[in-house]
Amino acid sequence: PYDAYTQIYKALTGEQIGHERAGQRLDQMFSGKQPVSPNGRPCVLLVDELDYMVTRKQTVLYNLFDWPSRPNSWLTCIGIANTMNLPEQLLPRIYSRMGMSRVVFKPYTSADIERIL
């Protein structure tokens, strides 16, 4: 999960650095001290397969959902998971930072899969 820091930082800056340093720099970026992004636009972070980022301490998930909750943050985080009860499986400190809007997608039918292929 920590590689997410590297990927997010690279997408925002074009610079490739290690995950520890990227996490620190992202924390500074989203601290609210810089009220706008480097390009002056808000940032929407879409995290797919969020359920695969769950670890014992859930540090990465905590940061991903804490950064948008900070004053003057220009980050919005949208998580996609296959596990319907994922929010309930998270630590309270993470759960409290998540908006609880859920969009449920029904499984594909055989006909849907045929149309896709």
C-alpha positions in Angstrom: 0.0 0.0 0.0 2.9 2.4 0.7 3.7 2.6 -3.0 0.5 4.6 -3.4 2.4 7.6 -2.0 5.0 7.3 -4.7 2.4 7.0 -7.4 0.3 9.9 -6.2 3.3 12.1 -5.7 4.6 11.3 -9.2 1.2 12.0 -10.7 1.1 15.4 -9.0 4.7 16.5 -9.6 6.3 14.3 -12.2 9.0 13.4 -9.7 9.8 9.8 -8.8 10.9 9.4 -5.1 10.6 6.7 -2.5 7.4 6.0 -0.6 8.7 7.4 2.7 9.8 10.7 1.3 6.7 10.9 -1.0 4.4 10.4 2.0 6.1 13.2 3.9 5.9 15.6 0.9 2.2 14.7 0.3 1.5 15.3 4.0 3.1 18.8 3.6 1.2 19.4 0.4 -2.2 18.6 1.9 -1.5 20.2 5.3 -3.6 23.2 4.4 -0.7 25.6 4.4 -0.8 25.6 0.6 -4.5 26.4 -0.1 -4.2 25.6 -3.8 -2.6 22.8 -5.7 0.6 23.5 -7.7 -1.5 23.9 -10.9 -4.2 25.9 -9.1 -6.9 23.1 -9.5 -8.4 20.7 -7.1 -7.3 17.1 -7.1 -9.6 14.2 -7.2 -7.9 10.9 -6.2 -9.8 7.8 -7.3 -8.5 4.7 -5.5 -9.7 1.4 -6.9 -9.4 -1.9 -5.1 -9.4 0.0 -1.8 -10.0 -3.3 0.1 -6.5 -4.4 -0.9 -4.9 -1.5 0.9 -6.1 -2.6 4.3 -3.2 -3.5 6.7 -3.0 -3.9 10.4 -2.3 -0.3 11.2 -4.1 1.1 8.1 -1.7 4.0 7.9 -2.0 4.6 4.2 -5.8 4.5 4.3 -5.8 6.9 7.2 -3.7 9.4 5.3 -5.7 9.1 2.1 -8.9 10.0 4.0 -7.3 12.4 6.5 -5.7 14.7 3.9 -9.0 15.8 2.4 -10.5 16.6 5.9 -7.8 19.2 6.6 -8.7 22.9 6.4 -8.0 24.4 3.0 -7.2 20.9 1.5 -7.6 20.8 -2.3 -7.8 17.0 -2.3 -10.9 14.8 -2.6 -10.5 11.0 -2.3 -13.0 8.5 -3.8 -12.5 4.9 -2.8 -13.8 1.9 -4.8 -13.9 -1.5 -3.1 -15.4 -4.9 -3.8 -16.2 -5.4 -0.2 -19.6 -4.0 0.7 -18.8 -3.7 4.4 -15.3 -2.3 4.1 -16.0 0.9 6.1 -17.1 -1.2 9.0 -13.9 -3.2 8.9 -11.7 -0.1 9.2 -10.3 1.4 12.3 -12.6 4.1 13.8 -10.0 6.8 13.1 -10.4 6.0 9.4 -14.1 5.3 9.4 -14.7 8.7 10.9 -13.0 10.5 8.0 -15.0 8.8 5.3 -18.1 10.2 3.8 -20.7 7.5 3.9 -22.2 7.8 0.4 -22.2 4.4 -1.2 -23.0 3.5 -4.7 -23.8 -0.1 -5.2 -23.3 -1.7 -8.6 -25.1 -4.9 -9.4 -23.0 -7.9 -10.7 -22.9 -8.3 -14.4 -25.3 -10.7 -16.0 -24.2 -13.2 -18.7 -25.8 -10.9 -21.3 -23.8 -7.9 -19.9 -20.6 -9.8 -20.2 -21.4 -10.8 -23.8 -22.1 -7.1 -24.7 -18.8 -6.0 -23.1 -16.8 -8.6 -24.9 
